[in-house]
Amino acid sequence: MAELRQLLKSYVDDGTVPGAVALVSSGGRLDVEAVGSAEAGEAAPMARDSIFRVASITKPITAAAAMLLVDEGRISLENPVSEWLPELAAPSVVRSPEAPVDDVVPAERPITVLDLLTSRAGYGFPSDFSLPAVQPLLAAVQEGMREPHSVSPPDEWLAELAQIPMLRQPGEAWLYNTCSDILGVLVARVSGRSFSEFLAERLFKPLSMSDTGFSVRAEKLARLASYYARDPSGELSLVESSDRDWTKEPAFPSGAGGLLSTADDWHAFGRMLLGGGIADGRQILSEESVRAITTNYLTDAQREASTLFLEGQGWGFGGSVDVEAIDPWNVPGRYGWVGGTGTAAHVVPATGAVTILLTQVQMTGPTPTPLMRNFWRAAS
C-alpha cells in the first residue's frame, strides 16, 4: 500500500487532482489511503470519510434497487415498462442513427425492464456524439452535470424524454447513461416511494451506508469535497455554483449519476455483491439477482460498437463486466464502473476484491484517466 499511496501523491503533487481517496479490500485485508486536499489551494486535508459526488458509480446501486423489486415479484425482467411508465408506451425511433430527429418510425416492440437494466432500451449515448438524435439528450445531461438541482422532477423529465425519439430499436444496441435515469423513475413508481426514499430504506440503511444519498445533512457539509473541471488554460475551476445547497434533495434524483457517497459506503455495497447479496448475516439481494447484475449481456457486435465506453468489455446491470484480459487489471467477471467526476468502483468475484478510487476533477471524456488505470494496475 506504500506504493499506492505514493502513486496517489504523485498525481496530487503534479496538480492532476487536489486530492484522492483509494480503498482496496482483498483477502480479509482493508487498506484505505487519503491524500491531498478536499479543496484546491486550501489547507483542508482529504480524509477517509470525505464525501464525493460519485457520478456514474451510482448506476450499479440503481440496478440493485430494481432487482430488489424483482426479488419481491413486483416486477419481472420481461415486463414492458409501459405498465408503470405510460409515457414510454409508444416510443418513436429515428429511421437510422444518422437520420434527423423528425424522421422516425414506431418502436418494433415494447421496452422491457431487462432493456433498461442492460442499457439497451434505445435511449442513450453512442460512440458518435454528433448524431442528430443525441443532441437533445446531450444538452440535458450536460445541464444536469453543471446544475443537478435544475433538472425537472421525474414526471416532467420523463414526459420531456418521451418527446425525443430513440436512437435505436429496443434491444438492438447498448447506449450509455439514460436507461439508468429511467430505471430510477421506474423504481419510484413501482414502489410508491421517491427513489431517494426507496434507496435509503432498502439499501443504505441495511448496509449502514450512512453517508450516501442525493443530499448531505448540514452537519456533514464540511466533509463534502469540492468538484472541479479544467478550464481552457488547464487551470482547475470550481464546477459547483457557490450558492448551491446540498442539504436540499434535488427535484430529480438521478439513478444514472446523482449520488454522493464515501469510499467506505460504496465498499459496503461492493461487499454485499461479493457476499451473494448477504451483508452482516442479512440477505439484502438474492444470490440469483447478484448473479444477474454481474453477468455480461452484450453480444460481440454490441461490445465492439461500444468500445469508446467499454474498451472491449461487456455490460451487466448498471456496470461493466470484464470478459477479456485486455489490460493487466481485467479479470473475467470483474464488475463495476467509472464516474465522470473522477470516480471508479469495482468488485472482483474471482479474488474477493473491492477497489474504489474517488477524486474530484471532471473527466474530459468516457475514457478512464491515467490515474484510474494506474490505480487499477497497482490494486490488481
LINLIN-V269781 format. One record per backbone hydrogen bond with DSSP energy under -0.5 kcal/mol. CO is the residue of the C=O (numbers start at 1). NH is the residue of the N-H. If there is no record, write none. Layout:
co:nh
CO:NH
CO:NH
//
This chain:
co:nh
1:5
2:6
3:7
4:8
5:9
6:10
7:11
8:12
9:13
10:14
11:16
11:17
12:15
18:37
20:35
21:358
22:33
23:356
24:31
25:354
26:29
29:26
31:24
33:22
35:20
36:46
38:226
39:42
42:44
43:45
44:38
44:39
47:50
48:263
51:225
52:54
52:261
54:57
55:58
56:59
58:61
58:62
59:63
60:64
61:65
62:66
63:67
64:68
65:69
66:70
67:71
68:72
69:74
69:75
70:73
76:79
77:114
79:113
80:83
81:84
81:85
85:88
86:89
88:91
91:107
92:166
93:105
96:99
100:103
102:104
103:95
105:93
111:81
112:116
113:117
114:118
115:120
115:121
116:119
117:318
119:175
120:171
122:167
122:168
125:176
127:129
128:131
131:134
131:135
132:135
132:136
133:137
134:138
135:139
136:140
137:141
138:142
139:143
140:144
141:145
142:146
143:147
147:150
148:151
153:157
154:158
155:159
156:160
157:161
158:162
160:163
161:164
163:165
166:94
169:172
169:173
173:175
176:125
176:178
177:180
177:181
178:181
178:182
179:183
180:184
181:185
182:186
183:187
184:188
185:189
186:190
187:191
188:192
188:193
194:198
195:199
196:200
197:201
198:202
199:203
199:204
200:205
203:207
204:209
205:208
208:210
209:212
213:260
217:220
217:221
218:221
220:223
221:224
223:51
223:225
227:239
227:240
228:362
229:237
231:234
235:231
237:229
241:244
244:246
245:248
246:216
251:154
251:253
252:254
254:258
259:54
259:55
260:213
261:52
262:266
263:267
264:268
265:269
266:270
267:271
268:272
269:273
270:274
271:275
272:277
273:276
275:278
277:284
277:285
279:282
282:279
282:284
286:290
287:291
288:292
289:293
290:294
292:295
293:317
299:303
300:304
301:305
302:306
303:306
304:307
306:309
306:310
307:311
310:313
314:321
315:297
316:318
319:316
320:336
321:314
322:333
324:326
327:330
331:334
334:322
335:347
336:320
337:345
339:342
339:343
340:363
342:359
343:339
344:357
345:337
346:355
347:335
347:349
348:351
348:352
348:353
353:348
354:25
355:346
356:23
357:344
358:21
360:228
369:373
370:374
371:375
372:376
373:377
374:378
375:379
376:380
//
